Each structure stands twice: as C-alpha cells, then as structure tokens.
Amino acid sequence: MSTPTPRTRTVPVALPDEIFLARPWRSEAPARELRTLWLIERVGDRRVGFDKAAELAGLPQADFIRLLGERGVTIFDLDDDELAEELGGK
C-alpha cells in the first residue's frame, strides 16, 4: 500500500529584480523562505500547530521553534488566566 501524496497548491509570487542584486538566489531559496514565513504566520494566528508547521516547512521542531521565538511567536496557546492557573497563581 502506498502512502498518499499530500495535495499542494502553487502560489505565484512576483518579486522585484532588485532584491536579487545583492546576492544571487536559486529559485528554491525564496520559495522555501516564503513558505516558512507563511507557516510562522499561521502558527501565530493559531491556524496550525507548530509541530505540523515544522513538518510542512521541512525543519526539525527545535529549529522551527527557534524561528518562532525570533519572530515573537509563542508555541503556548494559553490566555492570561490559563497561564496563571498553569503557573499556580489561581
């Protein structure tokens, strides 16, 4: 039995030539970076969990969590009351 291939969608993104002048890029690099940044936004919006986002980005969870932290996105989905309760404040 074969594993089903996940469905994908290609999203064309137009980027100005000037961003490539400082450093030549292979086409895969911006696509990978944009995908990772988009997934970070989805984690921040609570639309996807960090573990699934890391998998979709093709990164180890620890690396993805580091990227989330660099961008101020937390992996904890607790409001202030829930956090206080977890920390023993209630």
C-alpha positions, -999 to 999 in steps of 0.1 A, spaced: 0 0 0 15 34 -10 13 65 12 -10 91 -3 8 122 -17 -3 154 1 -21 178 -20 -2 210 -27 -10 243 -42 14 266 -61 11 303 -54 29 326 -78 47 355 -62 62 383 -81 94 397 -66 112 427 -80 146 420 -96 163 445 -73 161 422 -43 183 397 -61 211 422 -69 229 420 -36 231 382 -37 221 357 -64 195 333 -53 184 300 -66 147 299 -71 142 273 -44 156 296 -17 129 324 -18 102 298 -21 114 279 9 118 311 29 84 324 20 68 291 28 85 291 62 74 327 69 39 319 59 38 289 82 51 311 111 22 335 105 -3 306 105 11 294 139 8 330 152 -28 330 140 -34 297 158 -45 282 124 -18 254 125 2 238 153 39 244 155 46 207 151 27 205 118 41 237 106 77 225 113 69 193 93 55 213 64 85 236 64 108 206 63 125 217 95 132 199 128 108 211 155 136 227 175 148 248 146 112 259 138 106 268 175 138 289 174 124 307 143 91 313 160 109 328 190 130 351 168 97 365 154 80 368 188 55 339 181 49 316 211 41 280 209 19 282 240 -18 287 234 -29 300 268 -47 332 277 -36 352 307 -60 334 331 -50 299 318 -13 308 321 -17 320 357 -36 288 366 -8 267 350 18 285 370 -2 280 402 -14 316 405 -51 306 409 
